Amino acid sequence: MNISPSSDQAVRDKNKALFIRMLGHLGRKEFDEFEACLAPDMVQEWPYRPVPNMPSSLVGNRALRTLIERGTAPFDPYAYEIESMHDLLDSNTLIAEYSSHSFYHPTNKPYSNTYLS
């Protein structure tokens, strides 16, 4: 199937806007809206698990929402900053580099991290 360059760019723009919207909802802990941005049958994989006993992958937007909602409970909302977004050959795929800044209440310390998604 041939996709014209203009429709290809429209798909890229739509996906970037969806990622930005999803990340905003996640950062503000708007979990209903975050979950709605994800496909019900989505797959999340972690090549390096952030917590040793967690699964290396999850299937389903509800499963991911539940994990993230529980995991972010002791944090203030996250201030995400997108550093860059990269187009790939497949217009339905993108790579985003971003960071977060929050506060972790159990240690009473700020928390920052960088991500590649």
Contacts in CASP RR format, 6 or more apart in sequence:
PFRMAT RR
TARGET T0000
AUTHOR 0000-0000-0000
METHOD contacts of the structure
MODEL  1
MNISPSSDQAVRDKNKALFIRMLGHLGRKEFDEFEACLAPDMVQEWPYRP
VPNMPSSLVGNRALRTLIERGTAPFDPYAYEIESMHDLLDSNTLIAEYSS
HSFYHPTNKPYSNTYLS
3 11 0 8 1.000
3 91 0 8 1.000
8 91 0 8 1.000
9 91 0 8 1.000
11 91 0 8 1.000
11 92 0 8 1.000
12 87 0 8 1.000
12 91 0 8 1.000
12 94 0 8 1.000
15 91 0 8 1.000
15 92 0 8 1.000
15 94 0 8 1.000
16 85 0 8 1.000
16 94 0 8 1.000
18 37 0 8 1.000
19 85 0 8 1.000
19 94 0 8 1.000
19 96 0 8 1.000
19 117 0 8 1.000
20 82 0 8 1.000
21 37 0 8 1.000
22 34 0 8 1.000
22 37 0 8 1.000
22 38 0 8 1.000
23 80 0 8 1.000
23 82 0 8 1.000
23 96 0 8 1.000
23 98 0 8 1.000
24 30 0 8 1.000
24 80 0 8 1.000
25 31 0 8 1.000
25 33 0 8 1.000
25 34 0 8 1.000
25 37 0 8 1.000
26 34 0 8 1.000
26 68 0 8 1.000
26 78 0 8 1.000
26 80 0 8 1.000
27 77 0 8 1.000
27 78 0 8 1.000
27 79 0 8 1.000
27 80 0 8 1.000
27 100 0 8 1.000
28 77 0 8 1.000
29 69 0 8 1.000
29 72 0 8 1.000
29 77 0 8 1.000
31 65 0 8 1.000
31 68 0 8 1.000
31 69 0 8 1.000
34 65 0 8 1.000
34 68 0 8 1.000
35 61 0 8 1.000
35 62 0 8 1.000
35 64 0 8 1.000
35 65 0 8 1.000
38 60 0 8 1.000
38 61 0 8 1.000
38 64 0 8 1.000
38 65 0 8 1.000
39 60 0 8 1.000
39 61 0 8 1.000
40 60 0 8 1.000
40 61 0 8 1.000
40 62 0 8 1.000
41 59 0 8 1.000
41 60 0 8 1.000
42 59 0 8 1.000
42 60 0 8 1.000
42 61 0 8 1.000
42 64 0 8 1.000
43 57 0 8 1.000
43 58 0 8 1.000
43 59 0 8 1.000
43 60 0 8 1.000
44 57 0 8 1.000
44 58 0 8 1.000
44 60 0 8 1.000
44 64 0 8 1.000
45 56 0 8 1.000
45 57 0 8 1.000
46 54 0 8 1.000
46 56 0 8 1.000
46 57 0 8 1.000
47 56 0 8 1.000
49 55 0 8 1.000
49 56 0 8 1.000
54 67 0 8 1.000
58 64 0 8 1.000
58 67 0 8 1.000
72 78 0 8 1.000
74 104 0 8 1.000
74 105 0 8 1.000
74 106 0 8 1.000
75 102 0 8 1.000
75 103 0 8 1.000
75 104 0 8 1.000
75 105 0 8 1.000
75 111 0 8 1.000
76 102 0 8 1.000
76 103 0 8 1.000
76 105 0 8 1.000
77 102 0 8 1.000
78 100 0 8 1.000
78 101 0 8 1.000
78 102 0 8 1.000
79 100 0 8 1.000
79 101 0 8 1.000
79 102 0 8 1.000
80 98 0 8 1.000
80 99 0 8 1.000
80 100 0 8 1.000
81 98 0 8 1.000
81 99 0 8 1.000
81 100 0 8 1.000
81 101 0 8 1.000
82 96 0 8 1.000
82 97 0 8 1.000
82 98 0 8 1.000
83 97 0 8 1.000
83 98 0 8 1.000
83 99 0 8 1.000
84 96 0 8 1.000
84 97 0 8 1.000
85 94 0 8 1.000
85 95 0 8 1.000
85 96 0 8 1.000
85 97 0 8 1.000
86 94 0 8 1.000
86 95 0 8 1.000
86 96 0 8 1.000
86 97 0 8 1.000
87 94 0 8 1.000
88 94 0 8 1.000
88 95 0 8 1.000
95 116 0 8 1.000
95 117 0 8 1.000
96 115 0 8 1.000
96 116 0 8 1.000
96 117 0 8 1.000
97 114 0 8 1.000
97 115 0 8 1.000
97 116 0 8 1.000
98 114 0 8 1.000
98 115 0 8 1.000
98 117 0 8 1.000
99 112 0 8 1.000
99 113 0 8 1.000
99 114 0 8 1.000
99 115 0 8 1.000
100 111 0 8 1.000
100 112 0 8 1.000
100 113 0 8 1.000
100 115 0 8 1.000
101 110 0 8 1.000
101 111 0 8 1.000
101 112 0 8 1.000
102 110 0 8 1.000
102 111 0 8 1.000
102 112 0 8 1.000
103 109 0 8 1.000
103 110 0 8 1.000
103 111 0 8 1.000
104 110 0 8 1.000
104 111 0 8 1.000
END
